């Protein structure tokens, strides 16, 4: 039997101590409770039990069995790791994942940002997968967006605005948006609005204000994924 455990870093534990010291009312992703999302599914081929779809989240305490020849690729939030598993069983925890009876490879990737939005009523504060609460969102010049949450299916397109000027309008396919290959980069240090447009009447448009950052900027998200949770 093959078993692999990926544990959170000392930096993550230090962040938890800092949050407790300042009395902040947030929970870092690395100290997530069992009901918190543990990973984002990126790809999947073959049969899995239960069935998991690309760009859906898996919560701590979940177990996914991969039938013979099946492959699962996921982004493990606590350690910012892209994991590829073939066969076997994956058990997801709040701080680690286990792979048994299967083959596994992993690569460190840029940590995603996660923004929580409600489609009705007041909005909660944003949640950073790495760091503390910050409403001044920073996105790369060619942002990639994944939608998760109860109402992810409600949104079929988005627009990017610079003041009153339309910069881009594009579809959201399978809960994911990737900056079009033929579209120019957004200029660095620009201010924009990302607007998610609903295809149903039950969800209002979701607006997120952000600034673009270049590769050399301090604390740059680089080419990291931005995960938007819509409930």
N, C-alpha and C positions, 0 to 999 in steps of 0.2 A: 504494500500500500504506500502511495506517495502522499505526503501531506506537506503543505506549505503555509506558513503564517507570516503575514506582513504586518508588523506592529507600527504604531504611531511613533513619531520621532520625539526626541527630547524637547525640540522647539514647540511641539504641540502641547506637551505637558506644561512647559513654561508659560504658554499663552493662557492655559486654564488657570494657573496660579495668578497671573496678572489680572485676568477678568475678575476673579474672586476678590483680589486685593482692592480693586477700584469699585467693587460693588455693582458692576454692570449687570443688567437684566437680560443678558443674551447667553447663549450656549455655543461655544465653538464647535465646528463640525466634528472635530476630533474627539469630543467628549459626548457625542450624540447618544441619546437614549435608544432603547431597543426598537422604538417605533419610528425612528428617524431613517431617512433614505441613506443607504450604505453605498450604493453604486448606481451608475447609469449604464444601461445596456447600449452598446454601440453597434454591434453586428451579431447576427446569429444565423447559422445554417443547420439543417437537420432537425431532428425531433428533440424537444426538451420537455420536461415535466416539472412544474407547470410550463405552459407555453409562455415565452417572454418575447416581447416585441422590441425592435430597435428604438432607442430614445424613449424608453420607459425606465422608471426607477425601481430598484429592488431594495427592500427595507431590511434592516438588521434583524436577524433571526430567521430569514428566508433561506430555503435550500432549493437548488435547481439541479435536477438530474439530467445529464446529457446522454442520450442514447448513442449507440455505437456509431462513430463517424461524425457526430454532431460537434459543432464548434460554437463557442460563445466568446465574444469580445466585450469587455466592460471597462469602464473607468471607475476605479475604486476611490471614492471621495477622500477618506481620511488620510491617505498617503499619496494622493495625486499620481496614481499608477494606472497605466493601461495594461490590462491583463488579457491574454488569449489562452483559452482552455479548450482542449479537444478530449471529449469523452469524460467519464467519471461524474463526480458530484461536487458542486460548489456550495459551500456554506458561508453565508454572508454575516459578518458581525459588525458591531459599532466601531471596533478598532482593528479588526483583522479579518481575513478571509481564509478559508481552508479549501484545498483541492485534494480530493481522494480518488484513487483509481483512475486518474487521467493525467494527461501531459499539460504542462503549464509554462508559459513564458511571460515576462513582464518588462515594462519599460517605464521609467519615470517621465512624466509629462508636465506641462504647465498646469498649475492648479486652476480649476474653473472658478468663475464667480457665480454666485447664485442669488437671484433677485426674486423676492416673493411679492406677488401682487394679488389683490382681490379684484374680481370683476364687478363687484357691487359693494357699496358701503365704503368705510374708511380703509385705507391701505396700511398694512404693517410695514415696519422698517425693513430695509433690505438686509439680506444675510450674506456675508462674505464667507465662501468656503475656506478662505485663508485671511485672517485678520479680523478687525472689528467692524462695526456698523459704519457705513459710509454712503451717503446719498449722492455723492459726486462720482458717478460711475465712470470708469475708464475702460474704453474698448479699443481694440486694435484698429488699424486702418482698413482692414478687411474682416469685419466681425463675423463670427459664426454663432448661431443661436439655436438652442434646443428648448422646446416647450415641454414642461411636465406639469402634473397636477390634475385635479378633477375636471378642469375645463380646457385642457390642452387641445381637444378636438374641435373646440369652438372657433379657433383662429386659422384662417386659410391664407392670409396675406399680411404684408407689412409695408409701411412706408418709412423712409428716412427723410427728415426735414432739417433744413438749415435756415433758421428764422421762418419766413413764409415761403421759402423756395423748396420745391420738391427735388430731392437728390436722387431718390431711388424708390421704385415700387416693385415688389417682387412677391411671388407666391411662397407659402410655407408648405413644404411637402413632407408628409410623414413625421410631423412635429419638429422638423429641422429646417433651418435656413442657412445656406452658405453663400457668402458674397459671390456674385456672378463673376465668372472668369473674364468676361468682356467689359466689366464695369471698372472705372478708374478707382484707385485708392482714395479714401477720404484723407484730406490734408491733416497733418499732425496738429494737435492742440486746437482743433476746431470744436465748436459746441453744436450739438445736434439733438434732435428728438427722434426716438424710435417709437413708432405707433403700430401696435398690433391691431389688426382689423378683424372683427368678429363676423362669421358667416351666419350667426344665429341672432335672435333678438334677446336671448337670455344673458348675454355677456356684453358689457360696454367695451369700447376701445381701451386699450391699455397703453399709456404713454410713459416712456422712460427717457429721461434726459441724461445725456452722456457727453464726455469729452474724448477725443481720440488722442492716443499717445503713440509715439514712435518707438522703434526698437531700442533706442539708446536711453529712453527716459527711465528714471528711477521708479521702481515698483511697477514697471510696465507689465500688463497682462500678456504681452507678446501675442502669440497666436492661440491663446487659451480660449476655451469654449465658454460662452455665457449661458447659464441655465436659468430660464425664467419659469418660475412656478406660478401658475394661474389657478386660483380656486374660487 
